[in-house]
């Protein structure tokens, strides 16, 4: 059985993953399993406690996603040139590392061991400052170097000179201009010259208008300046690449520090996510023990609303290795056993548990059988699924296991189910594991009273209000309260007395007092409507005979009757080789068959084709795959 799904731990993980910022931490949560090494578990729990303390005192840590920076580092290591955007991302990560170092440094005041991870972070200040100085808004800054600054100033100066030159030519040749402003075409500064004056302006024709009346000419003087600008831009581009390659080399040289920063960022993200989860769930750090003891004070199911959840009090130790819980349906038995195991599982994953106080033993395995497990595709009934899970549990259980089973022995004959439930409990008791089961069988309660190391527990039920109170009392056996609940829901007294007598005998039935004196009120439901049977008028069936020639109105077509009038007053007539159904009221006898044909005449000659008659003849003599078809209208 999928443990995470059965216990809804996968839903807890989804909440937990929502508190991370890095993909690595989220993936680590997805793969989280309970820890078996005691030193590692104690370290994980202390990390969770330290993370919660720092968050409560200093606020959320300044963590940042590092997925993109990993790809950037791979590019730098290969020797490819990083883009300004990528370098700016490196600078952002280094700024985040610097902020995180400051955050952890402040945590040292509280002697928090988690704060000393600060020593493993390297802000690579020189690289961060160089990126901040030379890269701005995803571009190489004008003042990244003196050479670049000079080149860009020259380009700006020459560009302005080129524009002034173009304006001067336009003013000198106003009558030749199609417009009063210059424009750029294909990256070149051009003048809009009328077609008839194109030879007046010395230069190159770069483009022309859609009508062909305007030519866009780059004057010679402008062209010379443009060529100077292009040479300057080549020098600018070379200088930009020199700066980018220099910064890329610095990033590659800082490879070890960057990878260590990324690793620590992901590790701290995972640790702080545990602290955030503890705060969100108002959880506490459990005391871990190797004794087979579980103690929970005011425990809550982590997925239930804290404002309405009834806290659970639970304890089991070395003398009590098994607990059999009984009580009413909807009384909270399943939630109770899930809460206990979820708290134990969360604790062994290094998480705080949703209780006021907790002492939890380490378990070598967590085994459960919850839900009906019915599976149509695998041909598993409820009982079969339970037994399959139980056998899997028994094959893996040992003295350090924690086992929970819901509705033990259910899904089959009560007497046989009770026997199987007791045999399962006996096997669990022999294994020495800690186990919690729920049941309704009174015989199982009796077994728990007599067996060593097993005690009964019950979920309380208010018989006055007939409502469950969701409280567990260990040491007392409960009852299902099925009769009280059925009475509350409206089952009549006479039915309840029959039920009580069948379960506990006539005396118990006589003593039983029902609060519901009403009988079951019958409600109006739908009724089956039978089809009306048509009465056949014998006179109608004799009105026309097969072979009668009839007149069909209003078309006044002549046809031959091939089927007599039926109970609906419809007969079948052959008209021009087609057989049609028609109401008797639209037909009038033209010539009776007795006047047209001799006695015992074979009407198939008229009503069937030669092919159909042949097929029918063959059917009377032998097997044939041919079929008789009729053309109808």
C-alpha positions in Angstrom: 0.0 0.0 0.0 1.2 3.5 -0.8 1.9 4.8 2.7 2.1 8.5 1.7 -1.3 8.3 -0.1 -3.0 6.1 2.6 -2.0 8.5 5.4 -2.4 11.7 3.3 1.2 12.5 3.9 1.4 13.4 0.2 -0.9 16.3 0.9 1.3 17.4 3.8 4.2 17.3 1.3 2.3 19.5 -1.1 1.9 22.1 1.6 5.6 21.7 2.6 6.8 22.1 -1.1 4.8 25.3 -1.3 7.1 26.8 1.3 10.3 26.3 -0.8 11.9 28.6 -3.5 14.4 26.2 -5.1 13.6 23.2 -7.3 16.2 21.1 -5.5 14.5 21.6 -2.1 11.1 20.8 -3.6 12.4 17.6 -5.2 14.0 16.6 -1.9 10.7 17.0 -0.2 9.0 14.9 -2.9 11.5 12.1 -2.2 11.5 12.5 1.6 11.4 9.2 3.5 11.6 8.4 7.2 15.1 8.4 8.7 16.5 5.2 10.3 19.8 6.6 11.6 19.4 8.2 15.1 22.2 10.8 14.8 20.9 12.0 11.4 17.3 12.2 12.7 18.3 14.2 15.8 20.3 16.6 13.5 17.4 17.0 11.1 15.0 17.8 14.0 17.5 20.3 15.5 17.8 22.0 12.1 14.0 22.4 12.0 13.9 23.9 15.5 16.8 26.3 14.7 15.1 27.3 11.4 11.9 28.1 13.2 13.7 30.1 15.9 15.5 32.2 13.3 12.3 32.9 11.3 10.5 33.9 14.4 13.3 36.3 15.5 14.6 37.6 12.2 11.8 36.9 9.7 11.9 34.8 6.5 15.4 34.3 5.1 16.4 36.0 1.8 16.6 32.9 -0.3 16.3 32.9 -4.1 15.7 30.3 -6.9 19.0 29.1 -8.4 17.7 27.0 -11.3 18.7 29.6 -13.9 22.2 30.2 -12.4 23.1 26.6 -12.8 22.7 26.8 -16.5 24.7 30.0 -16.6 27.6 28.5 -14.7 27.6 25.6 -17.3 28.0 28.1 -20.1 30.8 30.0 -18.3 32.7 26.7 -17.6 32.6 25.9 -21.3 34.2 29.2 -22.2 31.3 30.6 -24.0 30.6 34.3 -23.6 27.8 35.2 -21.1 25.3 37.8 -22.1 24.7 41.0 -20.1 21.4 39.4 -18.9 23.1 36.3 -17.7 25.8 38.3 -15.9 23.2 40.4 -14.2 21.6 37.1 -13.0 25.0 36.1 -11.5 25.1 39.5 -9.8 21.6 39.1 -8.4 22.5 35.7 -6.9 25.7 37.1 -5.4 23.6 39.9 -3.9 21.2 37.3 -2.5 24.2 35.4 -1.0 25.4 38.6 0.6 22.0 39.3 2.1 21.8 35.7 3.4 25.2 36.0 5.0 24.1 39.1 6.8 20.9 37.3 7.9 22.8 34.3 9.3 25.4 36.6 10.9 22.6 38.3 12.9 21.4 34.8 14.0 24.7 34.1 15.7 23.6 36.5 18.5 21.1 33.8 19.5 23.8 31.1 19.5 21.8 29.4 16.8 23.9 26.6 15.2 22.1 27.1 11.8 23.5 30.6 11.7 27.1 29.3 11.3 26.3 28.1 7.8 27.2 31.7 7.0 30.8 30.6 7.0 30.1 28.3 4.0 28.8 31.2 1.9 31.1 33.3 -0.3 29.7 36.6 -1.6 32.6 36.9 -4.2 32.5 40.6 -3.6 35.0 41.6 -6.4 32.9 39.8 -9.0 29.6 41.2 -7.7 31.0 44.7 -7.7 32.5 44.4 -11.2 29.1 43.1 -12.6 27.2 45.9 -10.8 29.7 48.5 -12.2 29.8 47.3 -15.8 26.3 45.8 -16.4 23.1 47.7 -16.0 19.6 47.1 -17.2 20.8 44.0 -19.1 23.4 46.0 -21.1 27.1 46.8 -20.8 27.2 50.3 -19.1 28.7 53.3 -21.0 31.2 53.7 -18.3 32.3 50.0 -18.0 35.7 51.2 -19.4 37.3 54.4 -20.5 37.6 53.1 -24.1 34.0 52.1 -24.3 32.9 55.5 -22.9 35.1 57.3 -25.4 33.8 55.2 -28.4 30.2 55.7 -27.5 30.7 59.5 -27.1 32.3 59.6 -30.5 29.5 57.6 -32.0 26.9 60.0 -30.5 28.9 63.0 -31.8 29.2 61.6 -35.3 25.6 60.6 -35.4 24.6 64.2 -34.5 27.0 65.5 -37.2 25.5 63.2 -39.8 22.0 64.4 -38.9 23.1 68.1 -39.2 24.7 67.3 -42.6 21.5 65.8 -43.8 19.5 68.8 -42.6 21.9 71.2 -44.3 21.4 69.4 -47.7 17.6 69.4 -47.3 17.6 73.2 -46.6 19.8 73.8 -49.7 17.5 71.7 -51.9 14.0 72.3 -50.6 12.3 72.1 -54.1 13.8 68.6 -54.7 12.5 67.2 -51.4 9.2 65.2 -51.2 9.1 65.9 -47.5 10.7 68.2 -45.0 12.4 65.7 -42.8 15.0 62.9 -43.2 14.4 59.3 -42.4 16.2 56.0 -41.9 15.9 53.2 -44.5 17.7 49.9 -44.1 19.7 51.5 -41.2 20.9 54.4 -43.4 20.0 58.1 -43.0 18.2 59.1 -46.2 16.6 62.2 -47.8 13.1 61.9 -49.5 13.9 63.2 -53.0 11.3 63.7 -55.7 11.7 61.3 -58.7 12.5 64.1 -61.2 15.3 65.4 -58.9 17.0 62.1 -58.0 20.1 63.0 -60.0 20.4 66.4 -58.4 21.4 65.0 -55.0 24.7 63.2 -55.3 24.6 59.9 -53.3 23.2 56.4 -53.3 19.5 55.4 -53.7 18.7 53.2 -50.7 14.9 52.7 -51.3 11.9 54.2 -53.0 8.2 54.7 -52.1 5.5 52.3 -53.1 4.3 54.7 -55.9 7.8 55.2 -57.2 7.5 59.0 -57.0 9.9 59.4 -54.0 13.5 58.2 -53.9 15.3 57.8 -50.6 18.8 59.0 -51.2 21.8 58.8 -48.9 23.9 61.9 -49.8 27.7 61.4 -50.3 28.5 63.6 -47.3 26.2 61.6 -45.0 27.6 58.4 -46.4 31.1 59.3 -45.5 30.1 60.1 -41.9 28.1 56.9 -41.7 31.2 54.8 -42.7 33.1 56.5 -39.9 30.3 55.6 -37.4 30.4 52.0 -38.6 34.2 51.8 -37.9 33.6 53.2 -34.4 30.7 50.7 -33.8 33.1 47.8 -34.7 35.5 49.1 -32.2 32.6 49.5 -29.7 31.5 45.9 -30.3 35.0 44.6 -29.8 35.3 46.5 -26.5 31.9 45.2 -25.4 32.9 41.6 -26.1 36.3 42.2 -24.3 34.3 43.3 -21.2 31.9 40.4 -21.4 34.6 37.8 -21.9 36.6 39.3 -19.0 33.5 39.1 -16.7 32.7 35.6 -18.0 36.3 34.5 -17.1 35.8 35.9 -13.6 32.6 33.9 -13.2 34.3 30.8 -14.4 37.2 31.4 -11.9 34.6 31.7 -9.1 33.2 28.3 -10.1 33.9 26.6 -6.8 32.5 29.5 -4.7 29.4 29.8 -6.9 28.6 26.0 -6.8 29.1 26.0 -3.0 26.8 29.0 -2.7 24.1 27.2 -4.9 24.5 24.1 -2.8 24.1 26.0 0.5 21.2 28.0 -0.9 19.3 24.8 -1.7 20.2 23.1 1.6 19.1 26.1 3.6 15.9 26.4 1.6 15.1 22.8 2.5 15.9 23.4 6.2 14.0 26.7 6.4 11.0 25.1 4.7 10.7 22.8 7.7 10.8 25.7 10.0 8.1 27.5 8.0 5.9 24.4 8.1 6.3 24.1 11.8 5.1 27.7 12.3 2.2 27.3 9.8 1.0 24.1 11.5 1.7 25.4 15.1 3.8 22.3 15.6 6.3 21.3 18.3 9.6 19.5 18.4 9.1 15.8 19.4 11.4 14.1 21.9 12.9 11.1 20.1 13.5 7.9 22.0 14.6 4.4 21.3 12.1 3.0 23.9 8.9 1.7 22.4 6.9 4.7 23.7 4.6 7.1 22.0 3.1 10.1 23.9 1.0 12.8 22.3 -0.7 15.7 24.1 -3.4 17.6 22.3 -2.4 16.1 19.0 -4.1 17.3 15.8 -4.4 15.9 12.3 -2.1 18.2 10.3 -4.7 18.7 7.5 -7.6 19.5 9.8 -8.7 23.0 10.7 -7.1 23.9 14.0 -10.2 25.8 15.2 -12.6 22.9 14.9 -10.2 19.9 15.4 -10.7 18.1 18.8 -7.2 17.4 20.3 -6.2 13.8 20.8 -4.6 12.5 23.9 -2.6 9.3 23.2 -0.1 7.2 25.0 1.4 3.7 24.6 4.6 2.2 26.0 6.6 -0.9 26.6 3.9 -2.5 28.7 1.2 -1.6 26.1 2.2 -2.6 22.6 -1.2 -2.8 21.1 -4.4 -0.7 21.3 -7.8 -1.9 20.0 -10.1 1.1 19.4 -13.9 0.8 19.4 -16.7 3.3 19.2 -19.4 4.7 17.0 -19.3 5.2 13.3 -18.2 8.7 12.4 -16.7 8.8 15.9 -13.2 9.7 14.7 -11.5 6.3 15.0 -9.9 6.4 11.6 -8.8 10.0 12.0 -7.3 9.1 15.4 -5.1 6.3 14.1 -4.1 8.3 11.1 -3.1 11.2 13.4 -0.9 9.0 15.6 0.9 7.5 12.6 1.2 10.8 10.7 2.8 12.4 13.8 5.3 9.5 14.1 6.1 9.6 10.4 6.5 13.4 10.3 8.8 13.2 13.4 10.9 10.5 11.7 11.2 12.7 8.6 12.8 15.4 10.7 9.6 17.5 11.0 7.9 19.0 14.0 4.6 17.3 14.9 1.1 18.8 15.3 0.7 18.5 19.0 1.4 20.4 22.2 3.9 17.9 23.5 5.3 14.7 21.9 7.5 11.8 22.8 8.0 9.5 19.8 10.0 6.3 19.4 11.9 5.6 16.2 10.3 2.9 14.0 12.0 0.6 11.5 8.9 0.6 9.3 5.4 2.2 9.1 2.8 -0.3 8.0 -1.0 0.2 7.5 -4.2 -1.2 6.1 -6.7 1.7 5.7 -9.6 2.0 3.2 -11.6 -0.7 1.5 -8.9 -1.2 -1.2 -11.6 -2.5 -3.6 -10.2 -2.7 -7.2 -12.5 -3.8 -10.1 -9.6 -4.0 -12.6 -7.7 -6.4 -10.3 -10.8 -8.3 -9.4 -10.3 -7.4 -5.6 -13.3 -7.3 -3.3 -13.1 -5.2 -0.1 -12.3 -8.3 2.0 -9.7 -9.6 -0.5 -8.0 -6.2 -0.6 -7.8 -6.1 3.2 -6.4 -9.6 3.4 -3.8 -8.8 0.7 -2.7 -5.7 2.6 -2.7 -7.6 5.9 -0.5 -10.4 4.5 1.9 -7.8 3.2 2.0 -6.1 6.6 2.7 -9.4 8.4 5.5 -10.2 6.0 7.3 -7.0 6.8 6.5 -6.4 10.5 9.1 -6.7 13.3 9.5 -5.5 16.9 10.4 -2.0 15.9 7.5 -1.5 13.4 4.4 0.8 13.9 1.2 -0.8 12.4 -2.3 0.7 12.1 -5.3 -1.2 10.7 -8.8 0.2 10.2 -12.0 -1.9 10.5 -10.1 -5.2 11.3 -11.8 -8.3 9.8 -14.5 -6.3 8.0 -15.9 -7.1 4.5 -17.0 -10.7 5.1 -19.1 -12.9 7.3 -19.1 -11.4 10.9 -18.3 -14.6 12.6 -15.4 -15.5 10.3 -14.3 -11.9 10.1 -14.1 -11.8 13.9 -11.9 -15.0 13.9 -9.6 -13.6 11.3 -9.3 -10.3 13.3 -8.2 -12.1 16.4 -5.7 -14.2 14.5 -4.2 -11.0 13.0 -4.0 -9.4 16.4 -2.2 -12.5 17.8 0.4 -12.4 15.0 1.0 -8.7 15.6 1.3 -9.3 19.4 3.9 -12.1 18.8 6.0 -9.8 16.5 6.4 -7.3 19.4 5.5 -4.3 17.3 3.5 -1.3 18.3 0.0 -1.5 16.7 -3.3 0.4 16.7 -6.4 -1.2 15.2 -10.1 -0.2 15.0 -13.0 -2.7 15.1 -16.6 -3.2 16.0 -16.4 -6.9 17.0 -17.3 -7.5 20.8 -15.2 -10.7 20.7 -12.1 -8.7 19.7 -12.7 -6.4 22.7 -12.8 -9.5 24.9 -9.6 -10.8 23.4 -7.9 -7.4 24.0 -8.9 -7.5 27.7 -7.3 -10.9 28.2 -4.2 -10.7 26.0 -0.9 -9.4 27.4 0.3 -6.1 26.1 -3.0 -5.2 24.4 -5.6 -2.7 25.8 -8.9 -1.5 24.7 -9.7 2.1 23.9 -12.9 3.8 22.9 -14.0 6.9 21.1 -16.5 8.7 23.3 -20.2 9.3 22.3 -22.8 11.5 23.9 -25.9 9.4 24.1 -28.1 12.4 25.1 -27.2 14.4 22.0 -26.4 11.3 20.0 -23.3 13.0 18.7 -19.6 11.8 18.8 -17.2 13.9 20.9 -14.1 12.6 19.1 -12.2 11.9 22.4 -10.2 8.8 23.0 -10.2 7.0 26.3 -7.5 4.3 26.6 -8.3 1.4 28.9 -12.0 1.2 28.2 -13.9 -0.7 25.5 -16.5 1.2 23.5 -19.6 0.3 21.7 -20.7 1.1 18.2 -23.9 2.9 19.3 -25.5 1.8 16.1 -28.9 1.5 17.7 -28.8 5.0 19.2 -27.6 6.5 15.9 -30.3 4.6 13.9 -32.9 5.8 16.4 -31.7 9.4 16.0 -31.9 9.1 12.3 -35.5 8.0 12.4 -35.6 4.2 12.3 -39.0 3.1 13.8 -39.1 1.5 17.3 -40.4 -1.9 16.0 -37.5 -2.3 13.7 -35.0 -1.3 16.4 -36.4 -3.8 18.8 -36.1 -6.6 16.2 -32.5 -5.5 15.7 -31.7 -5.4 19.4 -33.3 -8.8 20.0 -31.3 -10.3 17.1 -28.1 -8.9 18.6 -28.5 -9.2 22.4 -31.7 -11.3 23.0 -35.3 -10.6 24.0 -34.6 -9.1 27.4 -32.4 -6.5 25.9 -35.0 -5.7 23.3 -37.7 -5.3 26.0 -35.4 -2.9 28.0 -34.6 -0.8 24.9 -36.4 2.5 24.8 -36.6 4.3 21.5 -36.9 8.1 21.2 -38.5 7.7 17.8 -42.1 6.6 17.9 -42.9 7.4 14.3 -43.2 4.9 11.5 -41.4 5.2 8.1 -43.3 7.7 6.0 -43.9 6.4 2.6 -43.0 8.9 -0.1 -44.5 9.2 -3.5 -42.3 7.7 -6.2 -42.7 7.1 -9.9 -44.9 4.3 -11.3 -44.4 2.0 -14.2 -46.7 2.8 -17.2 -47.7 -0.3 -19.2 -48.2 -0.1 -22.9 -51.8 0.0 -24.0 -53.0 -3.1 -25.8 -54.8 -2.3 -29.1 -58.1 -4.1 -29.5 -58.3 -5.7 -32.9 -61.5 -5.3 -34.8 -62.1 -8.6 -36.5 -64.2 -6.9 -39.2 -61.1 -4.7 -40.2 -58.9 -7.7 -40.8 -61.4 -9.1 -43.2 -62.0 -5.8 -45.1 -59.3 -6.5 -47.7 -57.7 -9.7 -48.9 -54.3 -10.3 -50.4 -54.4 -9.8 -54.1 -57.2 -7.2 -54.0 -56.8 -4.4 -56.5 -57.3 -1.1 -54.7 -57.4 2.7 -55.5 -55.1 4.8 -53.3 -56.3 8.4 -52.6 -55.7 11.3 -53.2 -53.2 10.3 -55.9 -55.7 7.7 -57.4 -53.0 5.2 -58.0 -53.8 1.5 -58.4 -52.1 -1.0 -56.1 -52.3 -4.6 -55.0 -52.8 -5.6 -51.3 -49.9 -7.7 -50.1 -50.7 -7.7 -46.3 -54.1 -7.4 -44.7 -55.3 -4.6 -42.4 -53.6 -4.9 -38.9 -54.8 -3.9 -35.5 -53.8 -0.3 -36.1 -55.9 0.0 -39.3 -52.9 -0.1 -41.6 -52.4 -2.4 -44.6 -49.6 -3.0 -47.0 -50.0 -2.3 -50.7 -47.6 -2.9 -53.6 -47.5 0.1 -56.0 -45.2 0.1 -59.0 -42.9 -2.6 -57.6 -42.7 -0.9 -54.1 -44.4 -2.0 -51.0 -45.9 0.8 -48.8 -47.8 0.9 -45.5 -51.0 3.0 -45.8 -54.1 3.7 -43.7 -57.2 1.8 -44.7 -59.2 5.1 -44.9 -57.1 6.2 -47.9 -57.8 2.9 -49.8 -60.9 1.8 -51.8 -61.5 -1.6 -53.3 -61.2 -1.5 -57.1 -61.3 -5.2 -58.1 -61.5 -8.1 -55.7 -58.8 -10.8 -55.9 -61.4 -13.5 -56.4 -62.3 -11.8 -59.7 -58.6 -11.4 -60.8 -56.9 -14.6 -59.8 -57.8 -18.3 -59.7 -58.2 -20.1 -56.3 -54.8 -21.0 -54.6 -52.9 -18.6 -56.8 -49.2 -18.2 -55.8 -49.0 -14.4 -55.1 -45.2 -14.6 -54.7 -45.1 -14.3 -58.5 -46.5 -10.8 -58.1 -45.0 -9.6 -54.8 -41.4 -11.1 -55.1 -38.7 -10.6 -57.7 -37.3 -13.6 -59.6 -34.1 -13.4 -57.6 -36.0 -13.5 -54.2 -38.1 -16.4 -55.4 -35.0 -18.3 -56.4 -33.4 -17.6 -53.0 -36.5 -18.7 -51.2 -36.6 -21.9 -53.2 -33.0 -22.6 -52.4 -33.7 -21.9 -48.7 -36.3 -24.7 -48.7 -33.7 -27.2 -50.1 -30.3 -26.3 -48.5 -28.3 -23.9 -46.5 -27.5 -20.6 -48.3 -25.9 -17.3 -47.3 -28.1 -15.3 -49.6 -30.7 -13.0 -48.1 -34.1 -11.9 -49.4 -34.4 -8.1 -49.8 -37.5 -5.9 -50.4 -37.6 -2.4 -51.8 -39.8 -0.2 -49.7 -41.0 3.3 -49.8 
